[in-house]
């Protein structure tokens, strides 16, 4: 149980957080354009993936 990576891995939280950030920003531009709404969701997902990559590099290689 000490090597459980599920409790220490925050990359999935970063991806979900970026997606929710894009969703929240997309609601502000929804009246202007539906494509801008979808674009902000995709941008938030991309931001979350970049943060997840940085977090996984900081953690170092897995010891599996």
C-alpha atoms as one frame of an Amber mdcrd trajectory, in Angstrom:
protein
   0.000   0.000   0.000   3.007   2.286   0.446   3.737   2.258  -3.307   0.185
   3.171  -4.282   0.601   5.773  -7.042  -3.107   6.530  -7.213  -2.990   8.600
  -4.038   0.141  10.566  -4.986  -0.467  11.067  -8.729  -2.002  14.495  -9.321
  -1.796  14.491 -13.124  -5.395  13.353 -13.522  -6.467  16.194 -11.264  -4.561
  18.613 -13.478  -6.261  17.329 -16.630  -9.718  17.537 -15.056  -8.995  20.964
 -13.633  -7.876  22.285 -16.998 -10.986  20.877 -18.625 -13.232  22.536 -16.044
 -11.319  25.787 -16.462 -11.931  25.670 -20.208 -15.580  24.845 -19.640 -16.005
  27.803 -17.308 -14.289  30.162 -19.725 -16.374  28.749 -22.554 -19.616  29.725
 -20.884 -18.579  33.376 -21.181 -18.177  33.116 -24.963 -21.094  30.766 -25.593
 -23.466  33.526 -26.667 -20.923  34.843 -29.165 -19.974  31.584 -30.838 -20.456
  27.885 -30.278 -17.103  27.154 -31.902 -15.376  29.433 -29.399 -17.049  27.422
 -26.639 -15.687  24.162 -28.049 -12.316  25.803 -28.624 -12.064  26.918 -25.034
 -12.858  23.391 -23.840 -10.137  21.980 -26.099  -7.743  24.707 -24.927  -8.460
  23.886 -21.287  -7.851  20.211 -21.986  -4.549  21.058 -23.658  -3.536  23.216
 -20.712  -4.364  20.395 -18.317  -2.325  17.933 -20.371   0.669  20.276 -20.327
   0.428  20.709 -16.563   0.154  16.935 -16.173   3.297  16.472 -18.244   5.184
  18.961 -16.085   3.974  17.262 -12.910   5.039  13.846 -14.157   8.516  15.173
 -15.067   8.944  16.665 -11.631   7.981  13.395  -9.971  10.630  11.517 -11.904
  10.524   8.136 -13.599   8.188   5.544 -12.208   9.740   2.736 -10.191   7.582
  -0.029 -11.639
